[in-house]
Amino acid sequence: MMALLQRVRHARVEVAGVVVGEIGPGLLVLLCAERGDTEVQGDKLLAKILKLRIFNDAAGKMNHSVQNMDGLGQPGGLLLVSQFTLAADASGGNRPGFTAAAAPDEGMRLYNHVVARARTLHPLVQTGVFGADMQLSLLNDGPVTIPLRVSPA
């Protein structure tokens, strides 16, 4: 399972012109389930996302996580958006292939698992709509953009 994290000042996702998810300061997380992924990998990836220290402390060092953005217990927003195109393979030719991505039903099941788990572990969780044509807008902070991948076992 993989994710692309972007530290943001704010982010939102729209479907057909309607805002379906929106956060202030926090993390925009693009999530991709790959063939063979399990809930265990989703749980490991989420744990890493929640604990990753990529928010600045008073000295400007990355010492705080999204769960404790200011060092005083203040959580940031978490906007989780499904994005199967993270599994793109563009090594042969000019059109990427997506065979490494989980099948849509399995991808949706794993995405929903991560979202449900996130909502039990973090107070500020918003989402996109799985499989929808979504438009994202964000103000990347830093910019800080970090890819994460959790392998089986």
N, C-alpha and C positions, 0 to 999 in steps of 0.2 A: 504494500500500500504506500502511496506517496502523497505528499502535499507540497504546495508552494505557499510560504507564509510571507505576507507583506505587512510590515508595521505601518499603521495608518493613523492619520489625524481624524479621518472619518471615511466611511465607505457605505455604499448602498447598492442594492441590486434591484432591478426593475424587470418585470415581465409584462409585455404588452402595454408599456407606459405606466404601470402601477408599481409603486414601491412595495416590495414584498419582504425586504430585510434591510435594516439600516443600523449602523453603530457610529459612536463617536470614537475617541481614541481607543486603539486596540489592535486586533489582528484580523486581516482578511485572509482566510485560509481556503485555497483551492484544493479540493480533495479528489483523488483518483484511486479507485480500486482496480487492481490488476487481476488477471486470471489466476485462480488458486489462492487468493487472499482469504483470510478468515477474520472473525471477530477479534481474535487474539491480537492480530496485527493492527486492527483498528484501535483497540484499547492501548497498545503500546505507542502508536502514533499520537493518539490524543494525549497520553501522559506526557510525552515529550513536548508537544505543542504547549501544554499548560505550564510546564516547568521551565521552558527555554528562556534564559535570561537575556532578552534583547531590548529591554527598555532601560533608558538611562537613569542613573542615580544623580544626586546633586552635583557630583564631580564630573558628570558626562560619561561615565563608564557604563557599559551594558551589564547591570547587576540585578535588574528586576524582571519578573515574569509578567504575563498578562493577568495572573491572579493577584499580583501585588505591584501594580505599575508604579506607584509612588513610594514604595517602601513602607507605607503606613497601612497596608491592607486594602487599598482601593483597587478593585478589579477593573480591567479594561473590557471592552466589547470583543466578542468573538463572532465573526460573520463567516459561516461555513457554506461553501458553494461547491457543488459537484462539478468536476471538469475532467471528463474522460480523455480529452486531448493531451493531458500531461503524459499519457502513455504512447504518444506518437512516435513512430519510427520513420525518420526521413532519410535513412541511410542509402536507400536505393531509389533513384529517380527524384522527381519533384513533387509527387503527391504523397503525403504521409500516410502510413498505414496505422491502424489502431487495433491490430489483432492481440496486442498485449493487454488491452483494457478488458476488464471483466464484462461479461455479457450484461446487457441493460438490467435485467431483473436481479441479477446477483450484485451488480454495482449499486442499484437502488437499495437493496437490502442492507448492504454494508454501510452505505452512506447514512441510511436511517438509523442504523445501530450506533454509529459514531455521534450523530446528532443527539439521539436519546441519551447516550452516556454523557455527552458534554453538558446537557441540560441538568443532569444530576450532580455534576462536579463544578459547574461554573454558573454564576448568577445572570450573566448577560450574554445570551446566545441568540443569534438571529441566523436565518438561512436563506438560501435561494430556493428554487423549485427544481427538483431533479428532472432532468431531461428537457427542460424548457429552454427556449431561446431567450437568454438573459442578457441584459446590458448592465455592466458594472461601472460605477464611477467611484473614484477614490483619490485621496490625497496621501501619497506614500510619504512616510515620515523618515527622513534620513538621507537618501532612501535606504531602507533595510528590507531586503528580499532574500529569503532563505529557503532552499529546497530541502525537504526531508524525505527519507525513504526508510521504511521498516521492512526488513526481509523476514521470510518465514523462519520459525524456530529461533 
